[in-house]
């Protein structure tokens, strides 16, 4: 007959009781692996470092137990390896965070956590980590999970100076029914390939974006709410994926949902804005994204007019009324760096949402992708590229380079134009062709074939950004890169852009990007000269001296 499993050993900590341990530390020294350390009511001014231990610390039934580390310079609990569970405790930390684990199977349930500096709970490594029915307040960051998995359920993060929750470095936990409010920065920050599932959560009153996703992360956001953010509601950076489904976003900065042109995130139709939802939710989100782009008022009006015309034609067809033929091919004219590629990507997504294009995918090409080396080769290359773009947007940058009038040389470029004219006519409802380039050169391009100009429904003119708009673009780039710009830099940058805006080779947003990269390098050189490891705030800060190091003066 098999023997019964050994009962879980329990020891008591109670300074006023004979036969009990007077301190938690003494109990931990003697405790065997798997012991449950039960703690009587009281405040315990102790901090703990556990290495490879498997223990439970819990409050005695109905007891109010406070682990007070406010006078120390280390976390109240630091655990490396093993498995640690905390139940029903109040943890008060000083200047080093409250609970920190590295490679630990950490469980926190029914606890209250306070901190001043650092994170309320920070867990890195294999885990998994489980936090349930726990409130965190007053910390720099509420919860930080990196390179781990697990579950956060019914967790409340309130009144923290930095980010509410940070999920990074490939972490893939589930966040369920959590509430984050009163954050100085972002409510939820997801970075470095993290893939959390966020279900039924509520994020309110944030100093920056409600939810920010960066560095190729791919969260799944479902049935969650973001409201009252000083920044945008939900923001996905370049290369990020994931999805937004049945979420509500309201009373945030515009746009409510901001997707980088290079993000592959899916915003599903049951996502609503400003507490709305239902039919058109994704279209509204895409239009809000368009409105959230810096500058370009005339361009935005033109794109919205096209969307309105397509939408009304759809309604007319449903009503059995006649509609006129609409070409979706466009000419984008203007200087480099004025957002032509970004708008082209957004236009493709809008056409997909309107049901005009089945995929809305974006294919960018130039002369070398279309033009071959001998007669006949060009037609073959051009037809191949066109076929690959079917169902989406074919964007031809510097299209004037194809025209003989632009001095491209030989007839091979002209062969590409002639082939495009025929394909655009044969497949007018299956692809959107957008040609882009300098205004004067695009006029010559349209004259290269008698039928070319008639294939394009509209020419949209992109003006140079103003100095203030370029500064705003830089501020967004800097924030997306996890940097913070010294406000003293703003007039210096605006003056620089005003001085160079009319230069023949001025690149608008491209120049803003180069200036940002230059400031990052200048900051790196400055920090290396400190002779010590910089503080996190120093690593984020871009100062006016970094700007002057790049632009001079």
C-alpha positions as CSV (number, residue, x, y, z in Angstrom):
1,X,0.0,0.0,0.0
2,X,1.4,3.4,-1.0
3,X,2.2,5.8,1.7
4,X,0.4,9.1,1.9
5,X,2.4,12.2,0.7
6,X,4.2,14.1,3.4
7,X,2.2,17.1,4.7
8,X,3.4,20.6,3.7
9,X,5.5,21.9,6.6
10,X,4.3,25.1,8.1
11,X,6.2,27.4,10.5
12,X,5.0,30.5,12.3
13,X,6.5,33.9,12.7
14,X,5.1,35.8,15.6
15,X,7.4,38.0,17.8
16,X,4.9,37.9,20.7
17,X,4.4,34.1,20.9
18,X,6.7,31.6,22.5
19,X,7.7,28.7,20.3
20,X,7.3,30.9,17.1
21,X,10.1,32.6,15.2
22,X,10.6,36.2,16.2
23,X,11.6,37.4,12.7
24,X,10.9,36.2,9.1
25,X,14.6,36.1,8.4
26,X,15.3,33.6,11.2
27,X,12.4,31.4,9.9
28,X,13.8,31.4,6.4
29,X,17.2,30.3,7.6
30,X,15.8,27.2,9.2
31,X,13.0,26.5,6.7
32,X,13.2,23.3,4.7
33,X,12.4,23.5,1.0
34,X,8.7,23.6,0.4
35,X,7.9,25.2,3.8
36,X,5.0,27.6,4.2
37,X,6.1,30.5,6.4
38,X,3.0,31.8,8.1
39,X,3.3,35.3,9.5
40,X,1.3,36.9,12.3
41,X,-0.1,40.4,12.1
42,X,2.5,43.2,12.4
43,X,5.1,45.2,10.6
44,X,8.4,43.5,9.8
45,X,11.3,45.8,8.9
46,X,13.2,43.2,6.9
47,X,14.4,42.5,3.4
48,X,15.2,39.1,2.0
49,X,17.5,37.6,-0.7
50,X,16.6,34.0,-1.6
51,X,18.7,31.9,-4.0
52,X,17.3,28.7,-5.3
53,X,14.7,28.5,-2.5
54,X,11.2,26.9,-2.8
55,X,9.1,28.7,-0.1
56,X,5.8,30.3,0.6
57,X,5.3,33.4,2.7
58,X,1.8,34.1,3.7
59,X,-0.2,36.1,6.2
60,X,-1.9,34.2,9.0
61,X,-5.7,34.0,8.6
62,X,-7.1,37.6,8.8
63,X,-3.8,39.1,9.7
64,X,-2.5,42.4,8.3
65,X,1.2,41.7,7.6
66,X,3.5,44.5,6.4
67,X,7.0,43.7,5.0
68,X,8.6,47.1,5.4
69,X,11.7,47.8,3.4
70,X,11.4,51.6,3.2
71,X,14.6,52.1,5.2
72,X,16.8,49.8,2.9
73,X,18.5,50.2,-0.4
74,X,17.6,46.8,-1.8
75,X,14.3,45.2,-2.9
76,X,12.1,43.9,-0.1
77,X,12.3,40.5,-1.8
78,X,15.1,39.5,-4.2
79,X,14.8,35.9,-5.5
80,X,17.1,34.1,-7.9
81,X,15.9,30.7,-9.1
82,X,13.7,28.4,-7.2
83,X,10.0,28.9,-6.6
84,X,8.6,31.6,-4.3
85,X,4.9,32.4,-3.4
86,X,3.6,35.5,-1.6
87,X,0.0,35.5,-0.3
88,X,-1.9,38.2,1.4
89,X,1.0,40.5,2.3
90,X,1.6,44.2,2.1
91,X,5.0,45.0,0.7
92,X,6.4,48.5,1.2
93,X,9.7,49.3,-0.6
94,X,12.1,52.2,-0.4
95,X,14.5,53.2,-3.3
96,X,15.1,49.8,-4.9
97,X,11.8,48.3,-6.0
98,X,9.6,46.0,-4.0
99,X,9.7,42.4,-5.5
100,X,12.4,41.3,-7.9
101,X,12.9,37.8,-9.3
102,X,15.4,36.4,-11.7
103,X,14.6,32.9,-13.2
104,X,12.1,32.3,-10.4
105,X,8.8,30.6,-10.5
106,X,7.1,33.5,-8.8
107,X,3.5,33.6,-7.5
108,X,2.0,36.8,-5.9
109,X,-1.7,36.7,-4.9
110,X,-3.9,38.9,-2.8
111,X,-1.0,41.3,-2.0
112,X,-0.7,45.1,-1.9
113,X,2.6,46.6,-3.1
114,X,4.0,50.1,-2.6
115,X,7.3,51.4,-3.9
116,X,9.0,54.8,-4.5
117,X,11.7,54.1,-7.1
118,X,11.9,51.1,-9.3
119,X,9.2,48.5,-10.1
120,X,6.5,47.2,-7.8
121,X,7.1,43.7,-9.3
122,X,10.0,43.0,-11.7
123,X,10.5,39.4,-13.0
124,X,13.0,38.3,-15.6
125,X,13.9,34.9,-16.8
126,X,12.3,31.5,-17.1
127,X,9.5,31.9,-14.7
128,X,6.6,31.4,-15.1
129,X,5.2,34.4,-13.2
130,X,1.6,34.5,-11.8
131,X,0.2,37.6,-10.2
132,X,-3.5,37.6,-9.1
133,X,-5.7,39.9,-7.2
134,X,-2.9,42.3,-6.4
135,X,-2.7,46.1,-6.2
136,X,0.5,48.1,-7.0
137,X,0.8,51.8,-6.4
138,X,3.3,54.6,-6.0
139,X,6.1,52.9,-7.9
140,X,8.2,54.1,-10.8
141,X,6.8,51.2,-12.9
142,X,4.0,48.9,-11.8
143,X,5.0,45.5,-13.2
144,X,8.0,44.7,-15.5
145,X,8.1,41.2,-17.1
146,X,11.0,40.3,-19.4
147,X,11.9,37.0,-21.1
148,X,9.2,35.2,-19.2
149,X,5.7,33.8,-19.4
150,X,2.8,33.6,-17.0
151,X,-0.5,35.2,-16.0
152,X,-1.5,38.6,-14.7
153,X,-5.1,38.5,-13.5
154,X,-7.2,41.1,-11.7
155,X,-4.1,43.2,-11.1
156,X,-4.5,46.9,-10.3
157,X,-1.7,49.4,-11.1
158,X,-2.4,52.9,-9.9
159,X,-0.5,56.2,-9.6
160,X,2.9,55.3,-10.8
161,X,5.4,57.8,-12.1
162,X,6.5,55.9,-15.2
163,X,4.9,53.0,-17.2
164,X,2.1,51.0,-15.7
165,X,3.1,47.6,-17.1
166,X,6.2,46.8,-19.2
167,X,6.3,43.5,-21.2
168,X,9.6,42.9,-23.1
169,X,12.4,40.8,-24.4
170,X,10.2,38.1,-25.9
171,X,7.9,37.7,-22.9
172,X,4.5,36.2,-23.7
173,X,2.3,36.4,-20.6
174,X,-1.5,36.6,-20.5
175,X,-2.9,39.9,-19.0
176,X,-6.6,39.3,-18.0
177,X,-9.0,41.7,-16.4
178,X,-6.2,44.1,-15.2
179,X,-6.7,47.8,-14.5
180,X,-4.0,50.4,-15.1
181,X,-4.6,54.1,-14.2
182,X,-2.7,57.2,-13.3
183,X,0.6,56.6,-15.1
184,X,3.1,59.3,-15.8
185,X,4.2,57.6,-19.0
186,X,2.4,54.7,-20.9
187,X,-0.2,52.4,-19.5
188,X,1.2,49.3,-21.2
189,X,4.5,49.3,-23.0
190,X,5.4,46.2,-25.1
191,X,8.8,46.0,-26.6
192,X,11.6,43.7,-28.0
193,X,9.6,40.9,-29.7
194,X,7.2,40.5,-26.8
195,X,3.9,38.7,-27.5
196,X,1.4,39.2,-24.6
197,X,-2.3,38.4,-24.8
198,X,-4.2,41.3,-23.3
199,X,-7.9,40.4,-22.6
200,X,-10.5,42.5,-20.9
201,X,-8.1,45.0,-19.5
202,X,-8.8,48.7,-18.8
203,X,-6.2,51.5,-19.2
204,X,-7.0,55.1,-18.2
205,X,-5.4,58.4,-17.4
206,X,-1.9,58.0,-18.8
207,X,0.6,60.8,-19.5
208,X,1.6,59.3,-22.8
209,X,0.1,56.6,-25.0
210,X,-2.4,54.2,-23.4
211,X,-0.7,51.2,-25.1
212,X,2.6,51.5,-26.9
213,X,4.1,48.6,-28.9
214,X,7.7,48.8,-30.3
215,X,10.6,46.7,-31.6
216,X,8.8,44.0,-33.6
217,X,6.5,43.0,-30.8
218,X,3.1,41.4,-31.6
219,X,0.5,41.6,-28.8
220,X,-3.0,40.4,-29.2
221,X,-5.3,43.1,-27.7
222,X,-8.9,41.8,-27.2
223,X,-12.0,43.3,-25.5
224,X,-9.9,46.0,-23.7
225,X,-10.5,49.7,-23.1
226,X,-8.2,52.7,-23.4
227,X,-9.5,56.1,-22.3
228,X,-8.3,59.5,-21.1
229,X,-4.7,59.2,-22.4
230,X,-2.7,62.4,-23.0
231,X,-1.0,60.6,-25.9
232,X,-2.6,58.4,-28.6
233,X,-4.8,55.6,-27.5
234,X,-2.9,52.6,-29.0
235,X,0.4,52.9,-30.9
236,X,2.2,50.3,-33.0
237,X,5.8,51.0,-34.2
238,X,7.6,49.9,-37.3
239,X,7.8,46.1,-37.8
240,X,5.3,45.3,-35.1
241,X,2.4,42.9,-35.7
242,X,-0.3,41.5,-33.5
243,X,-4.0,42.5,-33.6
244,X,-6.6,44.8,-32.0
245,X,-10.0,43.2,-31.7
246,X,-13.2,44.4,-30.0
247,X,-11.3,47.2,-28.1
248,X,-12.7,50.6,-27.3
249,X,-10.6,53.8,-27.5
250,X,-11.8,57.2,-26.4
251,X,-10.8,60.6,-25.2
252,X,-7.2,60.3,-26.3
253,X,-4.9,62.3,-28.4
254,X,-5.3,61.9,-32.2
255,X,-5.2,59.5,-33.7
256,X,-6.9,57.1,-31.4
257,X,-5.0,54.2,-33.0
258,X,-1.7,55.0,-34.6
259,X,-0.1,52.3,-36.8
260,X,3.4,52.9,-38.3
261,X,3.3,52.4,-42.1
262,X,5.7,49.4,-41.6
263,X,3.5,47.7,-39.0
264,X,1.6,44.6,-40.0
265,X,-0.9,44.9,-37.1
266,X,-4.5,43.9,-37.9
267,X,-7.2,46.2,-36.5
268,X,-10.4,44.2,-36.7
269,X,-13.8,45.7,-37.6
270,X,-15.3,45.3,-34.2
271,X,-12.9,47.8,-32.7
272,X,-14.6,51.1,-31.9
273,X,-13.4,54.7,-31.3
274,X,-14.6,57.0,-28.7
275,X,-16.7,54.3,-27.1
276,X,-18.3,53.5,-30.5
277,X,-17.8,50.4,-32.6
278,X,-19.8,48.3,-35.0
279,X,-19.7,48.7,-38.8
280,X,-16.9,51.0,-40.1
281,X,-14.8,50.8,-36.9
282,X,-11.7,49.8,-38.8
283,X,-12.2,52.4,-41.5
284,X,-12.6,55.1,-38.8
285,X,-9.4,53.8,-37.2
286,X,-7.5,54.1,-40.5
287,X,-8.9,57.6,-41.1
288,X,-8.0,58.6,-37.6
289,X,-4.5,57.3,-38.3
290,X,-4.4,59.5,-41.4
291,X,-5.5,62.5,-39.5
292,X,-2.8,61.8,-36.8
293,X,0.0,62.3,-39.3
294,X,1.9,65.5,-38.9
295,X,1.0,68.2,-41.4
296,X,-0.2,67.5,-45.0
297,X,-3.7,69.1,-44.6
298,X,-4.3,69.3,-48.4
299,X,-3.1,65.7,-48.9
300,X,-5.4,64.5,-46.1
301,X,-8.4,66.3,-47.6
302,X,-7.7,64.8,-51.0
303,X,-7.5,61.3,-49.7
304,X,-10.7,61.7,-47.6
305,X,-12.5,63.0,-50.7
306,X,-11.5,59.9,-52.6
307,X,-12.7,57.7,-49.7
308,X,-16.0,59.6,-49.5
309,X,-16.6,59.1,-53.2
310,X,-15.8,55.4,-53.0
311,X,-18.0,54.9,-50.0
312,X,-21.0,56.7,-51.6
313,X,-20.6,54.7,-54.8
314,X,-20.8,51.6,-52.6
315,X,-24.0,52.7,-51.0
316,X,-25.5,53.7,-54.4
317,X,-24.7,50.2,-55.8
318,X,-26.4,48.6,-52.8
319,X,-29.4,50.8,-53.5
320,X,-29.5,49.7,-57.1
321,X,-28.4,53.1,-58.4
322,X,-26.0,53.8,-61.2
323,X,-22.4,54.8,-60.4
324,X,-19.6,56.3,-62.6
325,X,-16.3,54.6,-63.2
326,X,-13.7,55.5,-60.7
327,X,-9.9,55.1,-61.3
328,X,-7.8,54.4,-58.2
329,X,-4.5,55.4,-59.8
330,X,-2.9,58.5,-58.4
331,X,0.1,60.9,-59.0
332,X,1.9,62.0,-55.9
333,X,4.0,65.1,-56.7
334,X,6.4,66.8,-54.3
335,X,9.9,66.9,-52.8
336,X,11.5,63.9,-51.0
337,X,10.6,63.1,-47.4
338,X,7.1,64.7,-47.5
339,X,5.2,61.5,-46.7
340,X,4.4,60.2,-50.1
341,X,5.3,56.6,-49.3
342,X,3.5,56.7,-46.0
343,X,0.3,58.1,-47.5
344,X,0.5,55.5,-50.3
345,X,0.6,52.7,-47.7
346,X,-2.4,54.2,-45.9
347,X,-4.3,54.6,-49.1
348,X,-3.9,50.9,-49.9
349,X,-5.2,49.9,-46.4
350,X,-8.2,52.2,-46.9
351,X,-9.0,50.7,-50.3
352,X,-8.8,47.2,-48.7
353,X,-11.2,48.2,-46.0
354,X,-13.6,49.8,-48.5
355,X,-13.7,46.5,-50.4
356,X,-12.0,48.0,-53.5
357,X,-8.9,45.9,-53.2
358,X,-8.8,42.4,-51.8
359,X,-5.4,42.7,-50.1
360,X,-4.3,46.3,-50.0
361,X,-0.6,45.2,-49.8
362,X,2.1,47.6,-50.8
363,X,4.8,47.0,-53.4
364,X,7.3,49.8,-53.9
365,X,9.5,49.8,-57.1
366,X,11.7,52.1,-59.1
367,X,13.2,52.2,-62.6
368,X,15.6,49.3,-62.0
369,X,12.8,47.0,-61.0
370,X,10.9,47.6,-64.3
371,X,13.5,48.2,-67.0
372,X,15.4,45.4,-68.6
373,X,18.6,45.3,-70.7
374,X,17.2,44.6,-74.2
375,X,14.0,45.2,-76.2
376,X,11.3,42.9,-74.9
377,X,12.9,42.2,-71.5
378,X,11.4,45.4,-70.0
379,X,7.8,44.4,-70.9
380,X,8.4,41.1,-69.3
381,X,9.8,42.6,-66.1
382,X,7.1,45.2,-65.9
383,X,4.3,42.7,-66.4
384,X,5.8,40.5,-63.7
385,X,6.0,43.3,-61.1
386,X,2.5,44.4,-62.0
387,X,1.1,40.9,-61.5
388,X,2.8,40.6,-58.1
389,X,1.1,43.8,-57.0
390,X,-2.4,42.7,-58.1
391,X,-4.9,43.2,-55.3
392,X,-2.8,45.9,-53.7
393,X,-0.9,49.1,-54.4
394,X,2.0,49.4,-56.9
395,X,4.1,52.4,-55.9
396,X,6.6,53.6,-58.4
397,X,9.0,56.1,-56.8
398,X,10.8,58.6,-59.0
399,X,8.6,57.5,-61.9
400,X,9.9,60.3,-64.1
401,X,13.2,58.3,-64.5
402,X,11.2,56.0,-66.9
403,X,10.5,58.9,-69.3
404,X,12.7,59.7,-72.3
405,X,11.9,63.3,-71.7
406,X,13.6,63.0,-68.3
407,X,16.8,61.8,-70.0
408,X,16.7,58.2,-68.7
409,X,18.4,57.0,-71.9
410,X,17.2,54.7,-74.7
411,X,13.7,53.4,-75.2
412,X,13.7,50.8,-72.5
413,X,12.1,53.2,-69.9
414,X,9.5,54.1,-72.5
415,X,8.7,50.5,-73.1
416,X,8.0,50.2,-69.3
417,X,5.6,53.1,-69.5
418,X,3.8,51.7,-72.6
419,X,3.4,48.4,-70.9
420,X,2.0,50.0,-67.7
421,X,-0.6,52.0,-69.7
422,X,-2.0,48.8,-71.2
423,X,-1.9,46.8,-67.9
424,X,-3.6,49.7,-66.0
425,X,-6.4,49.7,-68.5
426,X,-6.8,45.9,-68.5
427,X,-6.8,45.6,-64.7
428,X,-8.3,48.9,-63.6
429,X,-10.3,47.4,-60.7
430,X,-7.6,45.0,-59.5
431,X,-4.7,47.3,-58.6
432,X,-4.0,50.9,-57.6
433,X,-0.9,52.4,-59.3
434,X,0.7,55.4,-57.6
435,X,3.5,57.2,-59.4
436,X,5.6,59.7,-57.3
437,X,8.3,62.3,-57.9
438,X,9.2,66.0,-58.1
439,X,6.3,68.1,-59.5
440,X,8.0,69.4,-62.6
441,X,9.5,66.0,-63.6
442,X,6.1,64.3,-63.1
443,X,4.5,66.7,-65.7
444,X,7.1,65.5,-68.2
445,X,6.4,61.8,-67.2
446,X,2.7,62.1,-67.9
447,X,3.5,63.5,-71.3
448,X,5.5,60.4,-72.3
449,X,2.5,58.4,-73.5
450,X,-0.8,59.9,-75.0
451,X,-2.9,57.6,-72.8
452,X,-0.9,57.9,-69.6
453,X,-2.4,61.0,-68.0
454,X,-5.9,59.7,-68.5
455,X,-5.2,56.6,-66.5
456,X,-4.7,58.7,-63.3
457,X,-7.7,60.1,-61.6
458,X,-5.9,62.8,-59.6
459,X,-2.6,64.5,-58.9
460,X,-2.0,65.1,-55.2
461,X,0.6,67.8,-54.4
462,X,2.8,67.3,-51.3
463,X,4.2,70.5,-49.9
464,X,7.4,70.8,-47.8
465,X,6.8,70.5,-44.1
466,X,7.0,73.6,-42.0
467,X,9.8,73.9,-39.4
468,X,7.4,73.3,-36.6
469,X,6.0,70.2,-38.3
470,X,9.5,68.8,-38.8
471,X,10.2,69.4,-35.1
472,X,6.9,67.5,-34.3
473,X,8.1,64.7,-36.6
474,X,11.4,64.5,-34.7
475,X,9.7,64.5,-31.3
476,X,7.6,61.4,-32.5
477,X,10.7,59.7,-33.7
478,X,12.5,60.3,-30.5
479,X,9.6,59.1,-28.4
480,X,9.3,55.9,-30.5
481,X,13.0,55.3,-29.9
482,X,12.6,55.4,-26.1
483,X,14.4,58.8,-25.8
484,X,13.2,62.0,-24.3
485,X,14.0,65.4,-25.9
486,X,15.1,68.4,-23.7
487,X,12.6,71.1,-24.4
488,X,15.5,73.6,-24.8
489,X,16.3,71.8,-28.1
490,X,12.9,72.7,-29.7
491,X,13.8,76.3,-30.9
492,X,17.3,75.2,-31.9
493,X,15.8,72.4,-34.2
494,X,13.1,74.7,-35.6
495,X,15.7,77.4,-36.5
496,X,17.8,74.7,-38.2
497,X,14.9,73.5,-40.3
498,X,13.8,77.1,-41.2
499,X,17.4,77.8,-42.3
500,X,17.6,74.8,-44.6
501,X,14.0,74.2,-45.7
502,X,14.4,75.9,-49.1
503,X,17.7,74.1,-50.0
504,X,17.5,72.3,-53.3
505,X,18.5,69.0,-51.7
506,X,16.5,69.3,-48.5
507,X,14.9,66.0,-47.5
508,X,12.1,67.0,-45.1
509,X,11.4,64.1,-42.8
510,X,14.4,62.2,-44.2
511,X,16.6,65.1,-42.9
512,X,14.7,64.9,-39.6
513,X,15.5,61.2,-39.3
514,X,19.2,61.9,-40.1
515,X,19.3,64.6,-37.5
516,X,17.8,62.3,-34.9
517,X,20.4,59.6,-35.7
518,X,23.1,62.2,-35.4
519,X,21.8,63.3,-32.0
520,X,21.8,59.7,-30.8
521,X,25.5,59.3,-31.8
522,X,26.3,62.6,-30.1
523,X,24.6,61.4,-26.9
524,X,26.5,58.2,-27.0
525,X,29.8,60.0,-27.2
526,X,28.8,62.4,-24.3
527,X,27.7,59.5,-22.0
528,X,30.9,57.5,-22.7
529,X,32.9,60.5,-21.3
530,X,31.0,60.3,-17.9
531,X,33.4,57.5,-16.7
532,X,30.5,55.6,-15.1
533,X,27.4,53.7,-16.1
534,X,24.6,56.3,-16.8
535,X,21.3,56.3,-15.0
536,X,18.2,55.3,-17.0
537,X,17.1,58.9,-17.2
538,X,20.5,59.9,-18.7
539,X,20.2,57.1,-21.2
540,X,16.9,58.5,-22.4
541,X,17.7,62.2,-22.4
542,X,18.7,63.9,-25.7
543,X,20.0,67.4,-24.7
544,X,20.3,70.6,-26.6
545,X,24.1,70.1,-26.7
546,X,23.5,66.9,-28.7
547,X,21.5,68.8,-31.3
548,X,24.2,71.5,-31.5
549,X,26.9,68.9,-31.9
550,X,25.1,67.8,-35.1
551,X,23.9,71.1,-36.6
552,X,26.7,73.3,-35.2
553,X,26.3,76.6,-33.4
